[in-house]
Amino acid sequence: MKILVIATSGEWMENVAHAVRRIRERLGPVISVKYRRDVAVDKKEVEWADVILVDVRGSLGPLEALLDVDKPVFGLVGSSMALTRVGKFKMPRDVFERDRAKPPPAFVSDVVKSLGSVLPVGVLRHARNWALLVEYWSYGGVENLENMFLLLLKEYGGIEVDYKPPVKIEDPYLYDPEMGPLYELPPLDPAKPTLGVLIYSRGHRPSAERLVKRLKELAQNYGFNLLPLASYGVNNLEAIRRFFVKDGRPVVDVVLWNQWFRINGGPFMLDPEETIKLLKTLNVPVLNAVRLNYTDVEKWGELEQGATPTELIAAVALPEADGVAEPVLSVAPRRTGYAEEVDGELLAFNVVEDRLERRGEESTKLGASEEKEQRGEARRVCDIQLPAWRRQRGEGLLPRCVWNFGGSSEENEGGGLLR
């Protein structure tokens, strides 16, 4: 079976390659995969494929016309879900256009349930397969991706294989490299500052977990407690209230942000007023440990602006509108050479070592007890200047945050995404 994966982020690429390798070790050369990160995909590759999987968030560009083909096309997330068509099943446009702030599996599950009573059994089978594919992809990991491909082999390739249901890790949770997901606050050393980190759950877990493992090593070197909080983005505020606040007071001294978009709702960019209320309760610095999805480390070193416009907006400008300050690159893809399993150059997401260590050291100093005493109770002064009419429309906040630890951001070495 020939499968074309069109995914603008390379985050899944490494695990896709592992999954393909595992299937071939068991079943032989039953599967070929091309992983493409550009929406301007070659028409010949569309014609080559038996099945097409799409993860494109935002503009679909030429894909809508290019993928209007008589073969299974499954949109896995965001706007690409509107491309789904297989057999006589096609994603209902009116359903998709009801934009809901839900993770893709929940959204697709609701769609399938709503159509269950009106679709013929054969067509409903395609819809249910689509729901499973979205779950496999969304939750990510080698095991889920392997079973995703096995489902495709059985349902659309005519190969008699078994596949397991998706492995789901319910979020939000605290991630511990040794113990895995934790759903209760662990004991913290009151003599040490506590660093909270807001990371991604689900499909972005590989890079997020590598970040946490390195931060745990740095925690031993620099002497801080570490609370890595994994959230999908839609439920960020719920996650922060549950794990970073206890009895109305913060349990963290500094927070590192390692996601994209806005704090409330991620890409859905929900009510910023709720973010303001929560940050006032939290009353601690929130620093940007930037992650890049498209620009690899090598290219980042060459680009004057440091990243693509999309990344600068999603990873720097939008978080800054919520008061997430001092962007420093912490996670990015690296090129590791050609991989036949994905028919392209493989990207592996990992920490940017020197930058992350500097971010950890700065955060520890900022949260240390002697500096908290110097700052007193007013640990953070944040003047959010937003005209009333923009506040009512929920448009971008324009924060000017001053940390009371020795001057403006320009005067403190370590700020800035570019270098």
N, C-alpha and C positions, 0 to 999 in steps of 0.2 A: 504494500500500500504506500502511496506517495502522498505526503502531507506537507502542505505549505503553511507555515506559521508566520503571520505578519504581526509583529509586536514592536512598537516604537521603543519600548524599554528593553534593554538587554538583561534585566534582572533575572528572568526565567531561563536564560540561555544555558547556563552551566548545568542546571538540573534537568533541562530537556535533553542535553547531551548524555548525561548519566542514565536517564530513563531509557533512551534509545539503545544505549550500550547494553543495559540489563536485559531488555527484550530480545536483542539479537543473540546474546549469550544463551538464552533459554530456547528460542524458537528459530534461530537462524535469520537470514536476511529478508525478513517479512515486511520491513518498514524502512522507508527513506524519508528524511525530513529536511526541508530547507527552512531556515529561520532568517527572516528578512525584517530589517528595522526601518525601512523607508516605505512610505505609503505609495510612492511612485514605483511600485513593483513591476517587474517585466511581465508583459502579457504572456510571453512564452512560458513563464513559470506558473501562471494561473492555469494555462492549458495543460501543463505537465501534471498538475496535482489532481488527486482523486478526492481529497477533502481539504478545505481551507479553514484555518482557525485565525481569528482576528482579535487583537488587543490594541486598539487605537483609541486614545482618549483625546477628544477635541475634534478638530476638523478632519473629515475623512478624505479630503482632497479628491483624487481621481478614483478612489476605491469603489464608490457607490456605483459608478458605471462599469468599472472594470470587473467587479464581482457579481454582476447580474448575469450569472451563468447557470447552466443546468447541471449542477453538482452540489454536494452539501457544503454550505458555508455557515459557520457558527461564529457569531460575535460573542466575545467572552466578557467584555466589560465596557462601560461607558457608551459613547456614541456608536461604537462598532456593533453593539447588540442589535441595532436597527437593520444590520445587513443580513441577519440570520434568515436563511431559507434552505430547506431540505425537503425533498419530495414535494408533497402538497402543503407542507407547513411553511408559513412565512410570518415573520415577526409583525404583529399588527401595529401599523404606524401610529394609530390613535392611542394605543396603550403606551407605546414607548414615549410619546411626547408628554405624558403626564410625569413630569420630572419629579422624582421622589428621592429624598435623602436616605437611601437605603443601600447597604452593600449589595453587589450584583447577585449573590445567591438568593437573598431575600426578595429582591425585585423580580427575578426570573421565576422563583417559586410562586409568587403572587400571580404572575402572568399565566403560568401553567394551570394553577388552580381555577382562575377565572375562565379559562378556555376549556376546562375539563369536561363540562357538560354539553359543549356544542361541537367539539371536534370528533370526527370518526376515530375509532380505536387505532388504526394504523397511523394516522396523522398525529394523534396524541402521543404515540410512542416516540416519534421524532422530537416532540416538544419536551418530553421527559428526559430523553437523552441529552438534549441541549441543557436542561437544568443541571444534570449531573456533570457535564463538561464544564459548565461555569463554576460549579463547586470545586472540581478538581483543580482548575486553573487558579481560582481565587485563593484557595487555602494553600496551594503550592506545595513544594517539597518533592523529592524524587519519587517517593512511593505514590503520591497522588498523580503525578504526571505519567508515571508508568501505567497506572490503571486507566488514566484518561486515554492513552494510546491503545491499550488493550480493548477498551470499549469500542473505539473506532474500528479496530481490526475485526471485532466480532460483528458489530452492527452494520458496518458499511464496507467491510473488506471480505466478508464471507469466510473468515478464519475462526475455527472453533477453539476459542480460548475463554478462560474465566477471568473475570475482573472483580475487584473488591470495591465496596462503597468508599466514598471520600473520607479521608481522615480529617476531622475538624478539631481545631483547638479553639475553644470558645474564648472570646475576648470581651473586655480588657483583662489583662493579667500582668503580674510582675514576672519578669523572665530571669531565671537563675541558670547559668551555664551548666551547673552540676545537677540541679534538681528539676529543671524544666519550668513549666508554668506554675506560678503561685497565685492563689486567690485570697490570701490573707497577708496583712502587713507583717514582715519578719521583725525580730528584735533589732534595734539600732543602738550603736554605741553613742551615748549622749555626749561624750567628750569629743566626738568628731563631727565636723560639718557633714551634712547629707546632700548628695548630689542626685537629683532626680533627672531621668532621661526619658523623653517621650519618643518612642520608636514605633515603627510600623509592625503590625502583626500580619499574619496570612502570607500572601505571596512574596512579600518583601522580607520575610524572616531571615533568609541566609545572610544578607548584608547587615541587618539589624543585630543579629546574634553575634556576628563577628565583631561588630562595634562594642557590644556589651562585654564580650570576653576580654577585649583589650582594655576597656575601662576598668574591669575588675582587677586586672594586673596593675593598672595605674593607681587604683584605690589603695593597694597595699604599699605602693611606693610613696604616695603623697598623703596618705592617712585620711581617707574620707569614706563615709558610708555610701553605698550605691543602691539606688532604687530605679531599675530600668522598667518602664511602664509601656507595655505593648498595647496599641489601640489601632483600630482600622481607620480612624480619622473621623468618620461620621459620629462616633461616640466619644470624642476626645474629652469633652467637658465632664461627662459622667465618669470617665476614667480618672481624671484629675481629682474630682471631688472624692472619689472612693479611696484613692491610694495616696494622694499627696496632702490631703487635709484630714485632720482628726480632731473632733470636738471643736470645730470652728477655727482651728489654728493649723498653720502649715507644718508638715513634718519634714519638709525639705528646706534647704537654705539657698539653693540655686537650682534652676532647671535648664537642661540642655534640650533643645528642640531639634529633632532629626527627621522631620516630616516636610511635606510640601503644603502650599496653600495657606488657608486660615486655620486658626486653632479650633473654632467652632464649625464642625462639619467638613473639614478638609476641603475637597474640591467643590462641595455643595455650597460652601461659604455662607453659613447660616448666620443668624442674628448676632452682630458684633457686640451688642449691648450685654448679652449674656457672658461674653468673653471678658468685658470690662469688669463686671460684677465679680467674676471668679478670680481675676487677677488681683483685684483689690483685696479679696479675702486671702489670697496666697501671699501677696505683698513681698515677693522675692524676685531677684533678677531672672529673666528668661533669655538665655543666650542661644545663638543659632549655630548648631553643629551641622553645617550644610551637607546635604547629600546631592550628588549629581546622578542623573539617570541616563543622559545621552552623551555627555562629553567625557571621554576617558582621561585618565591622569596625564598621559602623554600630550594629548591635545590641549588639555587645560594649561599645561606649562607653556604652550606655544601661543595661545590666544591672548590678545591684549585685554579683551574684556573678561576672559576667564571661563566663559560658558556661553551656551546658546541663549538667545533672548527669552525663549520659553523657560529655561532653567533659572535665569536671573529674575524673572517675574515670579515664578512659582516657588522657588527655593529661597529668595531673598526679599523681594519687594512686598509680596503679599504677607508673609510672616511679620515683616517689619511694621506693617499697618496695624498689627495687633500688639506691638511693643516688643517683638522678638528681636534682640539687638546683637550687634557685633558678629556678623557672619564670618565663620572660619570653615574652610573646606575640611570635612572629616571622613566622608565616604564617597567613593567614586569607582567606576569600572576601570579595569585594566585589561589591555589586550594580551592574550596568552598564546596566540598562534592559531593556525588553521585547525578546525575540528571537523572531520568528515561527517560526524553524527548530526551536525547542523548545517553542513555545507557552507561554512563560512568561518571568519575569524571569531574565536571564542572570547567572550568577555566574562571576567570574574570580578564581582563586586567585593571590595574590601576597604579597610580603613586606610586613610592617608596618614601614615605613621607620625611624622614630625608635627603635622598640624593638630592631630588629635591629642597628642601629648601636651602640646602648648595649651590647647583648649581646656584639658583636664587640670593642668597646673593653675591656670588663671581662675578657673571655677572654684578650686579648692581655696585659693587665697581669698577670693571674694566671699566665700561662705564660712571662713574660719572664725572661731569664736572671738579672737581679739579684734577682728575687723567689724564683727557685729556689734561689739561694745562701742567701737568708735562711731559707728553709724547710729547707734541707739535704736529706738523703735522705728525711726523713719529709714528703713533699709533701702527703700526705693522711692524716688520722686518721679512720678509720671504725669506730665501735663498733656492730656489728649486734646488737641485743638481740632474741633469738628463743628462746623456750622450746624445749626439746628435742622435746616432743611436736608442736609446730607445725612444727619443722624437718623432722621425719620425714614429716609429712603434706604438706610442700611448700607450706604456706600463706604468706601475704604476709610479707615481711621488714619489720622496723621499724627502719630505719637512723637513726642520729643522727650525721651527718657534720659535721666541723668543718674548715673550710679555714683553714690557718695563714697568712692574709694580712690579718689585722687585725680580729678580732672575729667575732661571730656573724652569721648571715644577716640578722637584724633590724637590725644596726648598719650594714650595707652597703647603700647606696642602689642600687636597680636590681632587687631581688628582687620576687617577687610577680607573679602572673598578672593580677590584677584591674585594677590601674591602673599 
